[in-house]
């Protein structure tokens, strides 16, 4: 099974333990990767991905409710650099980003307020 690093926490602990207990004849082999690829074409029987990064011909079954990301900052940083009011102001701040693989551009943050996207 190929899972993203974000999905890994949903699969740890009781969920995996319950699965292997219910299906003792199945060997569960999990690969954690954020690279986007054809899961079945790469030889995996299943995968866990965010909804917007699955192949259109794949069958998807939700494992959780909607997920969201939040922006956090320390009070000390705000004292030194000031408090942004609008998301676009983050362009002038020292933000930590992430990328799914070394050869992929960093994730572009997405913001929404009252159902309207910004930035």
N, C-alpha and C positions, 0 to 999 in steps of 0.2 A: 504494500500500500504506500502511495506517495502522498505526504501531507505537507502543508505549508507550516512555517514556524508559528504563524498566528493560530492555526488550527491545532497544533500539537498539544496545547494545554487542555483542549476539550477532550482529547483522547487519552490523557494520562489518568492514572488512578482507577477509580471504580468502573468507568466505562470499559476500559480494556480488560480489567479483571473479570467483569461480568461476561464479556464476550468470550474470552478464552475458557471460562468455566462452562458456559453454555455450549460451546463448540470445541471440545477437547481434541478432536481429530484435525483441526485446522491449525497450521503453524502461522502465526501472525508475524510478518516481517515488515517493519515500518521504516521508510526512508523520509527524512525531513529535508525538504528543499523548497526554496521560494522561486525556483526557475519555472517559467511557463513552458509547458511542452504537452504533447499528446500523451496522456497518461497510459492509455491502453496500447498505443503504438510503441511506447517505450517498454512494454512488457509487464506493466502493473495490472493487477486484477481490479483495483479500486483506488480511489484517491479522495482527498479532502481538500477543497479549494474554496476561495471566496467566490460568491455567485457570479461576479462579473468576469472571472477569468477561466471559465470552463468552455470547452469546445461545444459548439451548437448541437452536435449530434450525440452528446453525452446525456445520460439519464441522471438527473440531480434529485437528491432527497435532502431536505433541510435537516441539519443536526441541531440547530439552535434557533433562537429568535434573532431579530436584526441585531447587528453588532455596530458599535460606534467607537470612534477614536476621540480622545480628548487631548487638548493642549494643556500642559502643566508647566509651571515655572516656580522657582524659589523666590521667597520674599526678598532675599539678598540681591538676586539678579534684578528684580524690579527697582530696587533702591538705586542700583548703579546705572541701569540702562533706561529706566522709565517704563511705563505701562502702555502697551499698544491698545488702541481702541478699536481698530478695524483689522481684519485679517491681513490685508495687503501690507500693513505696517510691519508684519513679521519678516518681510524681505530685508529690513534694516536691522534685524536682530540675529543673534547667534543661535540658530536652531539646530537641533540634532535631527538628521534625516536617516533614512534607511533605503537600501536598495536590495532587490531580491537576488542579485548575482553581481559579481564584479564588473561584468561587461554591460550591465543594464543601468540606464540613468536612474538617479534617485527618485523615489516615490514623490509625486507631486501632491501636496496636501490638498484636501477638498474640504470646503466649509459650507455649512448650510444654516440658515436661520429661518424658522417658521416655514420650512419646506422649500425655501429659495436658496439656490447654491450661489456661492461667491468665490472669488479668487480663482 
